[in-house]
Amino acid sequence: MGRREMSGRVSAEYQGLEVKVPSLFRCPISLDVMRSPVSLCTGVTYERASIQRWLDSGNTTCPATMLPLPSTDLIPNLTLRRLIALWASTAAPASPSSSSSSPPAPSAVGPTPAAAAAELLRRVSAPGADPCPPLRKLAAFLDDDDVDEFDKNAFAKAAGAAETVAAVLRRAAEKDEDEGLEAAEAAVRVLAAIAASDCIEEENKRRVAAALAGDAPSAAAASLARVMRRSGTSLEARVDAARLAESLLLRNGAAAAAVAESEALVAELIRLVGPVDEKGQLDRNAVAAGLSCLAAIAGTRRARRAEMVRLGAVEAAVRVLVADAGCPGQALRVLEAAVGCAEGRAAICEDAETAIPAVVSRMMKGGGAEAAVSVLWAVCHRYRDRRAVAAAAACEGGLARLLLLMQSGCSPAARQMATELLKIFRVNGKSCLAGYESKTSHIMPF
């Protein structure tokens, strides 16, 4: 049920009744009791739907104060929302002809969104029932921007909710290639809608991770890998599975090692980053989900870096940098982890003419600049691979980027690595020096 309809029901419930509504609980635009209060940077709180319509109409001022808005970010006012919920549960509206304090019967206003979600969950766990239809409706409920965040969190927090959906995923993933695929995709979508949503509280995200890990974290990683590997799995479901794997890695210590050590899961994450259509185009959502999880895995002590390289992590990261498919910082962090092993350095140097310019070009773009310097320093200075040195020296503007990085407040370690790399560029790279001298402002490193 949409927020607008729910807001109307709240207003109708109290309209014409002898109930004093605190003015703080009313939206300054609609004057209705707020269901999802959000605050602007001016400090004024509105009903989300009302202020969103105001902003979507092209307005750039705060409706209450008429002050210009340097930011249109909407911040959920959780404290006020809880106060309104407490007031609504204890308020006793009386009819004009009666002083009775009994609230209206539940049937007068229908089931709440949380109650409707609970009924869908009951249908998921019903013996012998097909879990797919109720799971799809639950996913739509969690994805709907018009559903109040309070109701979404109430469902995520409900006892047994995450465990029930996770159990469906485990059972479906263990079945044959085609059997159970729809149920597995639907379960993954519900769990990912909780684990990857900005409006879901961190405590509820940890509940999902704990339910998914259960008593066998390695089985959870294997289940996600099987879902991603199935030939009929949609790209959306594979992206959701990658997000769930990252949530397991970050929010459940017992499962982190299982995720990092799962060769099957790492292979599927790398495949997710690869071309997804006939033209070899990269899907940005898939790239973001796959690389984010791979970067998180690479940063753990249990990561099998040589195995990741063998499965194609270096090629995937370089491909993303070359194609400018987003997430350069995460791609560079994967490469930074890869150069920590001999296999990773060899993979980068074997394709130095492509990999090194890609790293140099991202040295000052989109984050990851220090990771880029670390990659270049490892192959060009510490191990002095001649192919890498030649490719770096031939990069136009490489010297200028190093100088700019040193002036940007980087860490002492990055500054030291950049200083050592400068010697290579100055000795071997006349084109780099020319690129630096063509700048309008000259920055001296010492």
DAMOVEN-V346708 format. One record per run of one state. SS is the DSSP state (~ for helix, > for strand, _ for the rest). FROM is the first residue (numbers start at 1). TO is the last residue. If there is no record, write none. Layout:
# DAMOVEN-V346708
[[SS/FROM/TO] [SS/FROM/TO]]
This chain:
# DAMOVEN-V346708
[[_/1/2] [~/3/14] [_/15/22] [~/23/25] [>/26/26] [_/27/32] [>/33/33] [_/34/36] [>/37/39] [_/40/44] [>/45/47] [~/48/56] [_/57/60] [>/61/61] [_/62/67] [>/68/68] [_/69/74] [>/75/76] [_/77/77] [~/78/90] [_/91/105] [~/106/109] [_/110/112] [~/113/125] [_/126/130] [~/131/143] [_/144/148] [~/149/157] [_/158/160] [~/161/173] [_/174/180] [~/181/195] [_/196/201] [~/202/213] [_/214/216] [~/217/229] [_/230/234] [~/235/251] [_/252/252] [~/253/260] [_/261/262] [~/263/273] [_/274/283] [~/284/298] [_/299/304] [~/305/311] [_/312/312] [~/313/323] [_/324/327] [~/328/338] [_/339/341] [~/342/350] [_/351/351] [~/352/361] [_/362/368] [~/369/382] [_/383/385] [~/386/393] [_/394/397] [~/398/406] [_/407/411] [~/412/428] [_/429/429] [~/430/437] [_/438/446]]
